[in-house]
Each structure stands twice: as structure tokens, then as C-alpha cells.
Amino acid sequence: MRIELNRQPDMKILSILKKIKNNPWVGIAVSLTLIIPSLYEILDDVTVLRKEYILLVIAFPLYIKSLKKIFDNMLDVYDDLSEQ
């Protein structure tokens, strides 16, 4: 009897989704697609409470977190290169 290790299609989809979720560039793209339209709506009339404020509260920390991850990776690569 022979046992094969095959990746099932469901597992492939999950691994691809995990890679997308952990990619900081995707986080920046998603957060900017929420931030920019929200700012246009808010700046139209600042005095009115809108749902865009909630979108900003969600998207801005995601943007900062993604930028932090990118810059940390850049600094780690620079430190690795300087050690050689």
C-alpha cells in the first residue's frame, strides 16, 4: 500500500488567502481604497456624522500597520546586508 501526500484544492485556496492576508502591500491597497473615498465624502461637509468616519477608524490603523511591516522588512534586509 502506498500513501501519497496530495494537497487538496481547499488547502490551496486557504494557503493563497493566507499569503494575501499577510502581504503588507495588499493591506496598503485595501486601506487606501477605503481612506481616499472616505476623505472626499467627509471633506464635502465636515459637520455631518457619516459612515465614512467609521471606515477611516478601520482603514487608517490597517494602513499604518502595513507600512510598519514593510519598513521593518526593509530594515531587516538592510541589517542582514550590513552584517556580511
Secondary structure as UniProt FT lines:
FT   HELIX           9..22
FT   HELIX           24..44
FT   TURN            46..47
FT   HELIX           51..83
//
